[in-house]
Structures are given as C-alpha cells and as structure tokens.
C-alpha cells in the first residue's frame, strides 16, 4: 500500500485544496462494502471531495459515482478536498485509508 499527500495551489494567502493519494491493495478493488464505508465517512465532512483515478473522477460523497469508477487492485487514487475542513478531512481520510481500508473489508 502506498500513500502520500500534497497541497494544491496557493492563492490569496490560502491553500486552494488538500490532496492525498492511496493505492488500493485489496484484490477485489473497492467493491460495494468498502465503497459504502468510504462514502459514509466522506459525508461527515463539509468539504467537497473529488476522487480521481487516472483521467476519471467522481464526487466522493456519492456511492454510485464511486462504484462507476470501477476501482481495481493496484489503482492509484487521489482524494481532493476543498472547503472549510479540508485539512482535517484529508488527515482523517489518510488515516482511514491506511488503517481501515487496507484489507478492503473495512476492518483493521
């Protein structure tokens, strides 16, 4: 599993967004159960969340949109947070992805 983070562009003295990256290790990719858990977790933040896989992207707070990404094992994802709690959201999701979704079952 690989993980990292980076900040977006700076304008008017503020970081425009926060991004984290994560590589999926589960052989099944992100199937229904972990997708549902991920979306539920993301819905707890006020920031907008975009999930990117290559050239494809979706609203991270919409289950069907995430399922349409067809995230498979070894796919690299970028989660982009934009909003009032982007720093906290990115930090919490970095931990969540590393610890909770490492097996793909949603269990640590």
C-alpha positions in Angstrom: 0.0 0.0 0.0 1.3 3.4 -0.9 0.2 6.7 0.5 1.2 10.3 0.4 -0.1 13.8 0.3 0.4 17.1 -1.4 -1.1 20.5 -1.2 -2.8 22.4 -4.0 -2.0 25.8 -5.4 -1.8 28.9 -3.1 -3.9 31.9 -3.9 -4.9 34.9 -1.8 -2.8 33.5 1.1 -4.8 30.2 1.3 -4.2 26.7 0.0 -6.8 26.0 -2.7 -7.2 22.4 -1.8 -5.7 19.4 0.0 -4.9 16.2 -1.7 -4.0 12.7 -0.5 -3.1 9.7 -2.6 -3.7 6.0 -1.9 -3.0 2.8 -3.8 -5.7 0.1 -3.5 -4.3 -3.2 -2.2 -7.4 -5.4 -2.0 -7.5 -7.9 -4.8 -11.2 -7.0 -5.3 -10.6 -3.3 -5.5 -13.2 -1.0 -4.0 -16.4 -3.1 -4.1 -19.7 -2.3 -2.5 -18.9 -2.7 1.2 -15.7 -0.6 1.4 -17.2 1.9 -1.1 -20.2 2.4 1.1 -18.0 2.8 4.2 -15.7 5.3 2.4 -18.7 7.4 1.1 -20.3 7.4 4.6 -17.0 8.6 6.1 -16.6 11.4 3.5 -20.2 12.6 4.0 -19.2 13.5 7.6 -17.1 16.4 6.2 -18.4 19.7 4.9 -15.6 20.0 2.3 -16.3 18.9 -1.3 -14.4 15.7 -2.1 -13.4 14.6 -5.6 -11.9 11.1 -6.1 -9.6 10.8 -9.1 -8.5 7.5 -10.8 -6.3 8.4 -13.8 -8.4 10.6 -16.1 -11.7 9.6 -14.4 -13.1 11.4 -11.4 -16.3 11.4 -9.2 -17.9 13.1 -6.3 -16.6 11.2 -3.3 -19.8 11.6 -1.4 -21.9 9.7 -4.0 -21.8 5.9 -3.8 -23.0 5.2 -7.3 -20.5 7.6 -8.7 -17.6 5.9 -6.8 -18.8 2.5 -8.0 -18.8 3.7 -11.6 -15.0 4.4 -11.2 -14.5 0.6 -11.1 -11.5 0.9 -8.8 -9.4 -2.2 -9.0 -6.4 -3.6 -7.1 -3.3 -1.5 -7.5 -5.2 1.5 -8.8 -3.8 4.8 -7.5 -6.4 7.2 -6.2 -6.2 10.9 -5.4 -8.7 12.4 -3.0 -9.1 16.1 -3.4 -10.6 18.1 -0.5 -11.9 21.7 -1.0 -13.6 23.5 1.8 -13.6 24.7 5.4 -12.5 21.4 6.9 -10.2 20.2 4.1 -7.1 19.9 6.4 -9.0 17.8 9.0 -10.8 15.8 6.3 -7.5 15.0 4.5 -5.7 14.0 7.7 -8.6 11.8 8.9 -9.1 10.1 5.5 -5.3 9.4 5.2 -5.5 7.5 8.5 -8.7 5.8 7.5 -7.4 4.6 4.1 -4.2 3.4 5.6 -5.7 1.6 8.6 -9.3 0.7 7.9 -9.4 0.0 4.1 -6.0 -1.7 3.9 -7.7 -5.1 3.7 -10.7 -3.9 1.6 -13.1 -5.4 4.0 -13.4 -2.3 6.1 -11.8 -4.0 9.0 -8.5 -3.1 10.5 
